[in-house]
Amino acid sequence: MMLQPRSLNVGEQVYVQDNVYAWLPALVLETEADRVLVQIDLPDDWNQTTEMNGKDAKKRGPKNKLAKPEERWINLDDYKDRQLPMKNEKTARDMADLMHLHEAAILYQTKQRHLAKKPYTRVGEIVVAVNPCKWIDGLYSEDEQFFYAKNFVWNAEESSGPNEEKKDESIISMQSTPSTSVYDRLGVEPHIYEVSALAYRGMFLDQENQTIVVSGESGAGKTETVKIVLEHLATLEASSLSPGLAESAVMSNELVQKIIKSSPIFEAFGNAETLRNHNSSRFGKMTRLHFETRDNGMWGLCGSTCQTYLLESNRVVSQADTERGFHIFYQLMAAPEDVKEELLGKEWRGTTADDFRYLNHKETREGKGSDKEEWSKTLEALLVFDWKEGWLKTLAQALATILKLGNVVFTDADGENGCKASTEDVLLASQMLEISPDELEHAMTHRFVETAQERVEVPLTSDVAKDSLDALVKRIYSYMFSCIVASINAQTAGSKGDGDISLLDIYGFERFDTNRFEQLCINYANERLHKKYVDDNFARFKSEYESEGIDIFDFSKIDNNDVLQLFDGPSGLIGAISEECLRPMGNSMNFVQRMKQIHSDSDRFIHEKLGGKFQFGVHHFAGPVMYDADHFVERNTDHLSPTLVSTLSRSSNEMVKGAFNLMMREKSVPRGSQQKKTVLDKFRVELKELISSIEETETRYIRCIKPNESLSPTKVDHATVLRQLKCAGLVAAIDLSRESFPSKISFSVAEERFMCLIDETSRDVLKDLPLHDRVQFMMSRLFASVLEVYRNCDFTVPYACGKTRVYFRAGALEMLESMRREYFSVRAL
């Protein structure tokens, strides 16, 4: 049952829609049947705390402010249920506890806590982490680490009730999860330490492997969040003994230090500067931490392995105008000249990023965080993992080879078929590879074609030659990246242990002005992860609610099965792209046209108001995205020239040779096997394996949010934050977290435990009623004060009586248990 919102009155504080700021606070001045007059009511610090991005600033004008006071007539037909969203008087640690819950309230809750230097907020089972954009003193102190370990792990039994009650199947609650009301009573602020502590507790006490999913867009702080969670997990064993041992445990643990030291390597080879972040992760990473039981009964870290997903290898050969390639290339060019000479040769002295076509956005960063400084960190980390002397030189020369190959220019031959490659650049590349320049040039510009009768050599056009070379370069880099990951795993794997906690660091939903093949892959992965979240938190309860006769939420608000069907179905996007790759004359335009015809009746496929012949759109769970499919087929295929592969496999560089020997083995595999599949086919298999492994664990979620595009610690960009809240599915998740029931108990247990809280007179009246009616009455009395508080807001009642059990919303059962403990504590004195 949903309590009805009260009628709007003059003088009430509300939010109104705005084209620039999304939502603005306002005061009701006058009401009519179909419209309301409001006065925009901005706080005094508005200009200091509110940021606009460039495009929105142009809409508003040169000044980042509104005229005060400004009055507006608001048409109620423009709002859901013809109601203006009400303003909350206070913020809350859990957004589900807000008296008025809606999109505007979520936005301003996020803003107010960020400005108060409280970057973390609960959303039921999720922790929202707003990037504070600076280090907050004391937030990650040893005392904080111990506090969350003590309250969420070592003192867990105190808030869970007697052990024998856990064994009673009539009491069913989500163990190892935060309980909003009781934790608020204890004054526990939300924190990512809460997530790591609960994951450790779930593994340690409940004997269940755990996964922590950390997601968010570029600049939201995912990488730093994973580091902080990792360090906290490493201290939990020592924190059981003394708070003073936590920091020393991290510093003295060689395994932990190696895991931490791997971060600069992953960032150098897997991160790049993008439109929204100067250090954006362009791959997904699953870090599995292995724990074993110690002699003292505690569980300690004994090993770690990493698995990576969807490295954006296309970034090696192409970037947007204001973006850069992977950091490692710029770091190598910023290395001291004597280092470059030692690793690459005398001719590399004085070279800069400006000398290479593959390196866009050429200016090298100076000062703190400069490419030169980051090179030193990367080199130090590589040495830790034994990339020394010969192997370090091999790695650097493979990177240099990529840069030299990228400088080769192809031009169509005059009056002839085929093309020519720039002679000098071919010569320089051949010297790095130690291959004959004539042989290399011929392999770049020709390809053998197999027919039924013979094997024919054909010349390539300049475009085909360039695409073929780029495809090979991407494969070299991907192979190099996999070798680096393998070298890290070799030194951190340790023993398998008795339990695992996995950290999944993966990019969130992406929506740019131009969305290409990489965004399609990323958003497809997020659709899969969203389904996992829905299954974890809502779908598994749906049938039970229905059988108990409980009204449930509108499941269509979060169900994305129809989106996944659009991707994975018999005529879905994934299969169609791969089919087009196998056609003799397959191309991206044909793919788009086929999809428009096949999915013309789909509510999830957007085919109207398109800007070009390569454009199509998808209504994702997080919102609509328009895709530019130009070069989709080429990026999904990465056609490899067998001639060029065979030639480069004879390189003296072991890294390059290894990459091309692997390609030659793949070419020899019969058609139809896994190695022959397209980029999307392989990624779908990897993603399926990832989801399968997560499904075997208890999963927890951290959603990272970037407060503004400039990463200012004192401002919030409303449009930027709201976009991320929607893309992360948080707006729907917050709404639904209040409508779900994470805890339940049988009627008999409810009466046995909580009838003591009812006055004696009422107990006498209830004696002759059926059990169901007794419990129904009891609950209405126990929650009477809560219902009265929320009588005139849009909150939902905190419980529901089914046919055999009482179901409780987040925190409600814990509130009753707390009342029960207080009842007996008073009588024990």
Phi, psi and omega in degrees: 000132179255127178288140185281139177290150181282166180289152183283134181238154176299137179095351181281153180263129184223181171240145176233152182290149179214140183293333183259311186263006179071298179221139178234143175288144183210163180243131180286125179256325185203143180237142173229180185297318186243358181209164183224136174266125180234159172246123179299127189240080183274142176292161183297331183266019185306309183296329181280341187244357186238130183240145174245144172282170189303313183295319181290327179299324179294325179295319186278325184122184186289340184254138180273063178200165176248154176295135181235131352278145178243132179253144180220141169272129184249125178277118184292338178295343180277000186238149180301131180057021180055036181237132172281135179297133182279150178270138177277144178284329184228161171273171181221152177290329177242123182300333179294345179270357178297136180296320179245112186247117179195178185302316181296319180296320179297317179299311184286331173299314179299316181296311185296321180289324177297315181292334178274010182060037173240085190287348187248140178219142176273145169230079186063248182273352184261147168251122175270126183243105177275126180302115181289346176065008171196162181283126180263119183302131175085346185292331182238029182290168178296326177295320178296317180300315181292322181302313182287327175296317181295313187280334185251347180239292192285333175256022184300324184299329185295327183258008184252352182088172181299149182300323184294333179289330178296330183280345181285116183292347179282346175253114183233116180220158181282095180293157176064029178232151181295142179242107195308304190295313183294324179289325176296324177297325180279353179075029182273116177287145174300147183198152175290341172297331177298317181292313181295321179294318180292325177295316178297318179297318179298322178286317188286312184268318184268355178057043182230129177298150188236153171226134174247116181265118179249116183226164180158165182278175181303128179093000183277350176097024182297311185299316180293323179298316179298319179300315183295316179297318180300313181296323179293317179300325181290338182267348191295325178298312182291328183293344177290340183261315183197140179296336182284350183269350189297305184296317180296330179295320179291314185292328184268349182274108183298322180297313179300317180297323178293319178298317179293320181294340180288342183301313178300329180290312179300320180292321181293315186268344184240355181248158181205164175277128179239183180299330187250356186196136179279352180221062185272129175289126181249037176199162174258149183220130173251116177256117180260117178265125182260131181240145177233157180281127179274171178297332181275005178091349178279166176252124182240154180293129182230358180178167180205141174225148181243143171230133183250156184224140169048057171298130182281071186295337178299338179294339177298322187254348184204135176220159174294164188304319184258015179250173178233167172282192181297144186306324190301327180294316180289324177296317180298320179289337179267359180296155177306147186298323180292329177291317179298320179294319181294320184276325191241338182118163184300325184295348180270356175297133177083356179288146178227175178298335180296343185276000189228132183292331181286346185256101180272168177052065201288337186302133181272133181290139180247170176073207181296133183076016181291163178298325179294316179294318180293328176300318180298319179293318180296315180298317178300318180291320178299321179295326178299325182260027170066026170273078187241158172044249187298317181292321177296319178295319177299317180296313180297319181290330175294320176297317180295324178298318177302315181296319180293318178298324180294340180278347181292130181247135180251134177230140179295137182288138180291123175066012181227163171283156176088194184213173177237149177255147181299120191299311184297319180292323176297319180299313180296321178292320181295327178294322177293324183273344186057052177233148178303130180298323179295318179296319180293316181297319180294319180293329179288331189250003180223159178213143175273136179244128180273128172243178181295329185258329189207175177246115189247136175268128182235144176285153181255147171288166182297321181294317180294319179298318180294314179299320181295317179295316179300320179298319180292320179298318179297322178291323176300313183294319179298319178296318178300316180298317180294325177295321179294316178300317180297321180293325178291315180298324182299329183261350181245351187301318180056219178261158183292327176080191184252347180199158183234146164235118183257139177247115179258112178255105184221145182296145179278184179305137182238138178212106181248180175298321175235121182247125187246199185303318182297320179294324177299315179297314182297315183288328174297317178299320180291329174297318179297316180292326177296319177299320177298318179296316179297316179298321181295317194255339187226311189299323184291342180264346188303309183295324179293317178302316182296318180292332179274356179076028181261132176294128180249168180293167177287099186297336181295341181293336181236347182289124180242023180299327180290330175291316179295326176295323177297325179278315192255351183296174182306326178245031184285171184299317184298308180296323183293320178296315181295322177298319180295329178293333183271346180289142180304321181243030182296142179207168186292327180295318177299319179302312181298315182296319178297317181294323178296324179286313184293321187253029182298334181262002183282132176288340183268343181263125182263119180228010178253155178053048181270149185269357181185173184289342179262003189263139170211168183223161178227132172277091179284169178299332183266359179134171181285143176226131176262130182250140171261108187274005178302127181073013175302313183296317181295318181289331179283338185261313187049062182304129180255131176282116180302325180296314181290322177299313181297320181293312184287343177292347178266010178297151177282343180283120185297327180291313179294316180300317180297320179298316184280333173294323176296318179297321180293324177294322178295322181295333182275353181283138180304147179302140178100345179281172187302319183294338181276353187283165183283175179302313181293322178300314180295319180295322179296321178294314179300317182294320178298318178295321179298310181298320179299318180292323178293323182296341179274003183235168168274129189251136177236157190230135170237120179255115183269137184234135175268125186287332181195165183288333181272359181055044175279136180282352187243006182226159177229131173263110186303314183296319181296314182292316182295323177301316181290321178300320178289315183297328179279358182072016186285327180300313178291321182297320180295316179299313185285334179297333178278342183261356180260170185231090183288346182232151179204149175218156179289160179301319183295318179292320179301315180294317182297320186274325192244356177297335179298339182275353179266142181294156187299323180299316180292325179298320179297321180294326186280345189305320186269001181274154174299156183305314181303314182291324178298313181293321179302312180296316181302314181296320180297325178287317183293327181260014184301317182294324179293316180297324181292319179300319185260016185302323186250037176223187184261026180280158177255155180296148189277005181208168174210136178264117177271210180274331183229345185221162169259132179250139184238141173283170186306124175090344186290314179296320179297326177296317178295319179297322178294318176298321181294317179297319179295321180301311182285329178297317180297319182282346179276345182283000000 
